[in-house]
Amino acid sequence: RRFLLLQQLSMAAKSRKQTGKSDKSEKSPPLASAGGKTGAKRAAAGRDAKTANGLSGIRHKLGLTHSAAAGLGFTLLLGKTASVASIWTPKPGLNVRMTNLYHLTQLFENDRHFSHLSTLEKEMAFRTEMGLYYSYYKTIIEAPSFLQGLHMVMNDRLTEYPLVINTLRRFNLYPEVVLASWYRVYTAVMGYFGVPTKMCWSINRGEFLTPVDSCEGLGDPAYFYVTCVFLLNGAMMSLFFLYGAYLSGSRLGGVVTTLCFFFNHGESTRVMWTPPLRESFAYPFLVLQMLLLTFILRYAFSVIRMALVALGISTLCFMLPWQFAQFVLLTQVASLFASYILGYLSAAKMQLLLVTHMVALVFCFVFMFGNAMLLTSFYASSLVSIWVIYSVLCSGCNKNLSFSLASVWMGSTVLLKFLLSTILGASDDAHISGLIKSKFTNYKDFHTLMYTCAAEFNFMEWETPERYLKTLLLPVTVLLVALIAKMVNDFMVTVSCALLQMAYHSLQLLAFSVLAVLIMRLKLFLTPHMCIMASLICSRQLMGWIKDRAKHRAAVFLVLALMAVKGVANLKAQWSIIGEFSNMPQEELLDWIQDNTLPDAVFAGAMPTMASVKLSTGRPIVNHPHYEDAGLRERTKLVYSMYSRMSAETVKSNLNKLGVDFFVLEDSWCTRRTGYDTAATVNSRPHFNTVFANHIYKVLKVAKDAR
């Protein structure tokens, strides 16, 4: 599939003059020192540069001319440059060549001083869901063998005590399984050859605090984990460059996409702050999937057969790591269906794309061990509804019926979704429907309030479009969409394949905008797609009204210069973030639990804290931050009765039903904002007994009900 992509990229590039500057990168010795020994830190200034092999071996197979092969090679070089040498950044006294990987890594290091944290502090830095996901990676690498570790996560007894659950089925943990297997292989191979993989030293944390050992290097589990995440997202910038270049038909379009991404980096991703989140693993595969889809929309059936297979695999790789992938794919299917009923997409291609999505969904259902949430999703129901509409109502649609068909699709999708949920008795995603309902009505329940108290699940804030305006990303995108709409309207009867791509991407942009407005967290799809759309400013087909190519390029560079005014300021603001992770109250809590409770003591408390308790102490917990399960939501509601006005006796009975031995009570924002005392602080004896306390946390021993 890579060959097919390269062939089409070369077709767009072969008539253009080769231009560019050589890319020089500095090398430094790799980080290596004996693990487990205290010593001085060795600075690592860079990474070995890697060069790609030539394309002469495949030129004849692809049917490329010498000039086309040269253009292809140059495009790939620029694509690699986008991922490993994207921008220059000024620092006092010298200019440092930045790479996307280095950019992400440095932001993460600046924010937390990760290289100087102890193992416990690194684990505490992975808050809430991140700590839960990382705990399974830790389980597999610490198990006697990989298969034993895999068996432990597939028969987990610690996460929802006393239940035994298959966490691969529930939590989209394939990234952790893959990374744990790589880590075990890496350390085993390096150990066999006697190659040191990490460097450790003692860190003096100041007065009244004990020194800690800190390790750096790929032999450290946390370092290996985050490095793999940053490598994946660093490589994604190559895809962004290729995507922009392919869509616009110009290598300059790839540059525009890459620069727009960096200028709006804080709105495009949060991987540098939250590496273990599911989107960090899933989103790069969505970029690949959409690039393949763009390729398929452009070419005939004889070319796209292998591309369809690649599309299915990338769709599967996007779904497996993230439970919310179904909503993004729903918007993609909706955008394709809209293109179809408007007459831009042929019936045959629509059918092939539907089949590809269905096959990917079935494979995902199998790999997720029959997770019913996939079959009862709006995405699955939408696929079935479109197939029925295509087969029964509209194998050759009339544009005059587009509104009616869209209404039929929406109604049948919703009806089928709730029908399947009722038949299968699945309610795991019921909270999503409640969350959407709460956006437009006064509907509230415990679960919607739990979500909306976090800013990322609220409506998009006004500051976000303001930031888009300041970098000119929003005005440029709106202008391009308007030009596409005008061109589609002018050539309504004969829509070319290139114009079809533009129309589809405009519809997809609209769908992403709706998602981002409803749930701010999902702007991670909107902003990068706006950057991809911005590449069309370099499209001769769209911008052909600027007759002179030189004037066209000059206009593009002028727009980039204006974008850079605020864009560079945004980057400087990111680079200026300097922090150091420290959470002594939680460290005291975790140390106390480790030293003063039995390994089978059962804990309950706030969801983020429970993830840390499980990760760092290995104690069983009854609730956790992964909220996509109906049973877990009911458990959490019982646990959070501690923060209600229920009597202490009622709260104790609720906790006894779950088998809880200790409750971790914390001075959270909830109690600070309301000013209400919790059940445990009023008449707590004899139901609860405080066994540990600091200024943030209390550990309450739960009295057992008389039998």
N, C-alpha and C positions, 0 to 999 in steps of 0.2 A: 504493500500500500504506500510505503514511502516512495518507491520508484514512480508510482503513478502521480503522486503529489508533485514530485520534483519535475516530472515531464511537463505538467501543466504550468508550473511556475516558470519554467524556462521559456515556454511559448509566449508568456507575457513579457519576458525580459529580452528575448533574442534580438529585437529590432532596436534596442536602446544602446547608447554608447556606454562603455564601461568607464566608470569613474570611481574614485574612492581614495582613501589614505591608508597607508600601512598601519597596522595595529601592533604596537609594541607593549609588552607587559613585563614587569619586573618579576624575577623569581627569588624565592627565598627558601632556605632549608625547611623541610617538613618538621612539624613538631614531633619530637620523640624523646622519651626519657623512660627510665625504669619506673614501672608502676609501683606504687606503695611506698616510695621513698620520699622523705621530706627534702626539699631543695629549693633553689631559686627558680623563679619563673623564666622561661625562655620565650621571648617575643617571637611571634610568627607574623611576618610582614606580607605574605601573599601566598598564592598557590601556584603550583606548576602549570604553565600554559599547555594546552592540548591542541594539536592541530589535526584537522580531518584529512583522511586519505583523498586522493584525486578521484575524479569521476570517469577516467578513461576506460576503466573496466566495464562500465555499464552503458557507455555512450551509445554503442552499436545496438545493444538490446533495447534501448529506449528510442532508437531511431533519431538521435539528436545530431545536428550538424555541429561542426567545430565551434561556430559562433554561438549557437544555442547552448552548447555545453559550457562555454566560457561564461556566458551570462548567468547560467544556472549556478555555476560555482561561485560567482561573485555574490549572487543573491543569498546562497547558503552562508557565505562568509559574513555577510551583513547580519544574517539571522543569528549566527553564533555570537557576533559582536554585540547584538542586542541583549544577549543573556549574560555574557561574561565581561563586557566592557561598554556599558551603556552611556555613562555620562562622566563629565569631569566635575570635581567638586573642589572649591577653594578651601585651604586650611592655612593658618598662619605659617608663613615661611616657605611653604611648598605646595605644589599641586599634587594631589593624590589621585591616581587612576582608580575610579570606582567601578565595581561590577555589581550586577543585581544581587548575586549571592552575597557579596561583601556588604552591600547596602542593607539587606535584611539582617544579616548576622550582626553587623555593627549596631544597628538600631536596637536589636534585642540585647546585646551586651551593654550598650550605654544605659538602657532602661533599668537593668537588673544587676549589672556587674556579675553576670552569671559565672564567669571564669573563677571568681573568688568565693563562690558559695559552697557550703558543705553539701553532702549528699542529701541530708534532711532538708536544708534550705532550698535546694533545687526542686525537691519534691513539693515543698510548700508553695513554691512559685507557680506550680501548675494548679491553679485554683479551680474549684467547682468541677464542671464536666471534664476539664483537661486532666485533673488528677485521677478521675475515675478511669478514663481511657488509658492513661499511662500505667495505671496499676496492673492492667492485664499484660502489657508489655513486660513489666517487671516480673510478674508471675512466671511468664514463659522463659525469660532468660535466667531466672534463679532456680528453675526446676532442674532435677537431675538430668533430664533429657528434653529435647524439643517436643517429642510426642507426649511425654508425661505432662509437660506444661500445657500443651494443646488440650489434653484430656481435662486438666484442671479448670481451664477457662470454659470448656464445654459442659462441665459439671460443677459449676461454681456454687459453693455453700456459704460464701461470705457476704455477698452483695445484698441479698434480700432474705436474710435469716428468718425462718428455718427452711425456706424454699431452696431447692436445687434447680438452677436455671442454666440454660445454654446461652452464654453471653454473646457468642457469635451470631445467634439468631436474633438477639434482642438489641445489641448495641453497635452494629456495623463496625466490628473490630478487625476486619481483614488487614487494614494498614498495620496494626500492632502485631498481628501474627507474622506478616511478611518481614517487618523490621526486626522483630525478635529472632527470626530464623537467620536473617542476614548478620545480625550482631553475633549470634552464636558461631556462625561459620567464620566470620571475620576474626574474632578473638581466638578461635581454635587454630586457624591457619597461621596467624601471627605468633601464637604461642608455640606452634610446632617448629617454626623457623627461628624462634627466639627474637622476634622483632618487637621492641617495646611499643606500646600503643597509647600510653598516657603518662602524664607527669603530675606528680602530687607534691604538695608542700603544706606547711602549717601556716594558718592564718590567725594572727592575733587580732581579736575583735574588740580590744579595748578593755578598760577597767571594769571589773565585776563580771566579765563574760569569759567563759573558758575558750581557749583556742580550739579551732576546728581544722580538720584535714580537708583540703580542697584539691580536686583532680580535674585536669583538662586534657583533652585528646579523645580520639574516637574509641579508645578502650573504656572510657567512662560511659555508662549506659545513657545518661541524660544527654551528654554531648553527641553521642551517635544518633540518638533519636531526633534532636532538633536539627542536626546537620543534614540528615536525610530529608527532612521537611523543607529546609531552605534550598537544598539542591534541586528538589522537585519544582519548587516555585521559581527558582532562578532559571531553570531550563524552560519554564513556561514563557519567559520573555522572548525566547527564540520563536515560539509558536505565535506570539503576538506580532512579532515583526513579519513572519511569513503570512499571517492572516491579513494584516493591513496591506502588505505588498500584493497579495493575491487578489483581494477584493477590489483594490483600486487599480490594479494593472500597472503599478509603479513601485519601484523600490523606495522612492521617497515617501510613498504612503505608509510603508512599514516603519520608517523613521518617525513619521508623524504619530502613528499609533503608540510607538514606544515612548516618545517624549511626552505625549499627553498622559500616558499612564503614570510616568514619574512625576509630572507636574501636579497630578491629582492623586498622588500615592496614598495619602491618608484616607481618601474617600474610596479607593479602589480595593484595598485589602487590609486585613488586620493580622495577617500571618506573623508579622514581626513581633506582635504582642502576645498572640495566643497560638503557638505552633501546633499543639495537639488537637485543636478543634477539627471536626469532620470536614469542614469546608477547605481546610488547608491541603487535604489529600484529594478531595473530590474535584475542586474547581479546575486544576490544570487539565484534567481529562475532559471537562466540558468544553474548554477552549479547543482541544484537539477534535472533539466530536463536532463542534460547530464549523471548524475549518473543513473537515471532511464533508459535512452537509453542504457547505458552500460549493465545494468541488462537484458534488453530485448534482446540484441544481444547474450547473453550467453545461454538463456534457451528456452525450448520448449513452444508451444502454451498453454498448460494446465496451465502453471505457470504465463504467462505474461499478462493474460486478464486484471486483475485489474491494473497491471503496465502500460498498454496502456492508461487506463483512467487517471491514475496519470500523465502520460507523457503529455496527452492533457491538463490537468489542469495547470501543470507547464509551458507548452508552452504558454498558454493563459496569465498566470500571468507574464511571461517574456515580452510578446508583449504589454500588456495594459499600463505599465508605460513608455515605451520608443519608440519613433518613428523610431529609427534606428535598432530596434530588427529584423526587416525584413531582413536586410543585413546579420546579423549573422545567422539567420535561413536559409537563402539562401545557405550559406557555408555548413551548416549541411546537407541540402538536397543534395547538390552537392557531398559531401563526401560519403553519403549513396548510391547515385546513382553510383558513381565510384566503390564503394565496390560491388555493384550489377552487373554491367556490366563486372567487372573483375572476377566474379564468387565466391566472398567471402560471399555474402549475398544471401539468398534464395529468390525466387520470392514471396513466400507467405509472408515472413516478410517484404519485401520491400512494398508490397501492403498494409499491415496493418499500417506501418509507414506513408505511403502517406496519407491514410485515416485519421489517427490521426492528422497529420499536417493540412489537409484540414478542418477538423471539428473545430480545434482550431482557424484557420483563420476566419471561418464563425462566430464563437462566438465573436471573437474580433471585427469583422466588425459590429456586432449587438450592442455590448457594447460601441463601439465608434460612435454610432448613424449614421452609414453609411458613415464613412470616406472613400472617394474614393481613397485616397492614398494607402490603403491596397489592394484594388482590382487591381490597376494598377501598383503594385510593381513587381520587378523582382522575388521576392519570390513567389507570387501568380502565375505568368506566368510560373515559373519553375515547380511548382507542377503540373499544367495542362500539360505541355510539357512532363514531366516524365510519367504521367499517360497514355498519348497517346502513347508514345514509348513503355511502358510496355504492354498496351492492344493490340496495333495494330502491332507493329514491333517485339517485343522481349519479349514474356512471359517466354522464356527460352533462355537466351542470350548466344551466342558463344563469347568466349574471343577474337577471331580473329576480331570481329566486334566492339570492344570496342572503338577504335579511331573514327570510323565512327559514332557510336551512340553518343559519346560525342560531336562531331561536330553538329549532328542533334539537340541534346538537346540545345546547346548554341545558334545556329541560330534560332531555333523555339522560345526559351525563349525571345530573344531580339525582334523578329518580333511580337510575341503575346503581349509583354509589350507595344510597341508603337502603336499597333493596338487598344488595349483596351483604352489607353490614348486618342487616337483620337476619338474613338466612344463615350467615356464618357466625353470628353471635359475636362479632368483633366490634369493639368500641375503643380501641387503642388510640385512634385519631379523632375521637369525639371532641377533645379539647381544642383542636384546630378549628372545627366548625363553630364552637363556642367563641373562640377568639375572633374569628371573622364576623360573627354575629354581633359581638360587643363593639366592633368598629363602627357599626351603622345604627345601633339601637342602644337602649339603656340596659341591655342585658348584662348581668354580672353574676359570677359564681366564684367559688374559692379558686378554681384553676385559672380562670381568665384574669383574676386579680394577681395571682402569682406571676403570670406572664407580663402583664402590663405594668407591674411595678419596676420592671427592668426597662430602661430607656430604649434599648435596641429592638424591643417588640412593640413600641408605640409607633404612631404615625411619624413619617419623616419630618425632621425639624426644619424650620425655615432657613437655618444657617447653611444647610446642605446646598440648595439651589443657589444661594448667594455665593458660596465658594465656587460652584460651577461657573457662575457669571464672571467672577474675578479672574479666572483662568481662561475665559472665553470658550470653554468647552461647550457650555450650553448654547450660546448664540451660534457657534459654528455648526453644531449638530442640528439645531432647529432649521438653519438655512439649508443644510444638505437634505434633510427630510422633505422640506418644502419643494426643493428642486426635483427630488425623486417623484413626489406626488404629481408635480406638473408634467414631468416627462412621461410618467405612466398614463396620465390623462390624455396627453397628446398622441401617444402611440397605443391607444386602448386595444386596437384590433390585433396588432402584431407586437407582442412584447418579447424582446430578445432575452436570451438566457442571462446575459449580464444584468439586464434591467430587472429580470425576475429575482436575482440575488439581492439587488438593492431593495426591491419591494418587500421581500421576505425579511431582510434585516431591519427595515423600518417598522414592520409589524412586530418583530421580536423586540425591538427597542420600546415600542408602546407597551407591550406586555410586561417587560422588565420595569418600566416606569410605574405601572400599576402596583406591582409587587413591592417596589421600594417605597412608594407613598404609603401603602398600608402597613408595612413592617420595615422599619428603618434598617434593620440588620441586612436585609436583602438588597441594599444598594450596592453590595459587592458584585452583583450581576449587572446592575445598571451602569455604573461608572466605567468599568472596562469596556462594555459594549458601546458606550458613547465614544470611547477612545478609538475603537475599531471603526465606527461610523465616520469619525473625523478623518480617517485615511482617504475617504472619498473626495476630499478636497483636492487630491492629486489625480483623480480619475479624469481622463480626457473625454470619456463618453459623457460624464455628467457635467464637466466644466468646459466642454468644447466651445461654448460661447465666448471663451477667452481664446481668440484665434491664434495669437502668438504664443508658442510654447515657452519662450523665454519670459514673457510677461506673466504667464501662468506660474512658472517656478518662482519668479520674484514675489508674486502675491502669496504663494505658500510660505516662503521664507519670512515674509513680513508678518503673516499670521503667527508663525512659530515664535518670532521675536516678541510679539505682543503677549503671547501666552507665557513666554519665559519670564516676563516681569514679575508676575505673581507666582508662577510655577517654581522658580528658583527660590523665592522667598519661602514658599511652602517647604521645600527641601531643607533649607537652612533651619527652619523651625523644627523639623524632625531631627536633624543632626544635633540640635542644641539640647535635646531632651537627655539629661544626665540624672540618673538615679541609682539607687542601690537597694536591693530587696532585703527587707528585714521584718520579721514578725515574731518577736520574742514571746508575746503572750501565747501564740499558738505553739511555738516550739516548747515552751514550758508544759503546755497541755499534753502534747504528743509524748514528750519525755516521761511525764507522770504516768500516762496510760501504759507506756511500754514497761515501766518499772514496777507498777503497783497493781496491775490487773492481770487476771489469768488470760491465756491466749484465746480461750473460748468465751470470754466476757462479751456480751452483746450490747451495742451502743445505738443510740438514736439521737437526733438533733437536727440542726439546720442542714439543708442539703449540701451546701458547699463544704461545710466542716466535715460532714460524714465522708465525703470523697477523700479528704486528707487523712482522716482516721483510718480508713481502709488501706490507703496507699502506704502510709508510713508506719503503721503499727500492725497491720494484718488482722485486726480484730473484726469479727462479724458486725455488720450493720443492717438495719432494717429499712432504711430509705436512702436515696441518693439523688443526684441532679438529673439523671436521664429520665425525662418526664413522659416519654412516649409509650406508656403502658397504663391501662386503666387500673389494674390492681395496685401498681406502685403509687398512682395518684391518690387512691383511697388510703393507702398506708401513710402517705405523707400528710394527708388531712388529719388522720388520727394523731400522728406525732406532733403536728403543729397545734393541736389542742392545748399544748403546754403554754402557748402564747395567747390563749383565749381567756375569756372570763369564766370558763368552766371551773367547777370546784376541783381542788387538788385530788380528792378521792376519785372523781370521774376521770381525770387525766391519768391517774395511776392505773385505773382499770383498763383504759385504752392501751397503755404501754405494756401492761401485763398480757394483754391479748397477743401482742407481738413478741413476747418473750424478752423484753428489754431489761437489761441489768443496770445500765447507766445511761443517764441523759446528759448531754452536753448543752448547757444553757449559756447563751452569750448575749452580751449587751449589744444587740443588733440595732440596725436603723429602725426596725419595726417598733421596738419598745421605746427607743429614743423619740421617734416622731409622735407616737400616740400618747406617751406619758402614762400608759396603763401598766400596772404591775402584772406580772404573769402569775399563773396558778402556783408555781413553785415558790414564789417569794411571799405568798400570803398563806398562813396556816399550813406550811409545808410538812411539818412533822405531824404524825408519824409516817406520812406517806413517802416523803423524800428526805434524804439525809445528805448534806453537803460534805463531800470527801476531798474536794480540791477546789481552790478558787484563786484567781488573780483578778486584775482590774477589767478583764474582758470576759473570761470564761469561768463557769462553775461546772463541776461535775457532780451530779446528783445521783446517789444510789437509790434505786427504785425498790420500795418495799413490795414484797410479794403478797398477793391476795391469799387469805386463808382458804384452804380447800375443804 
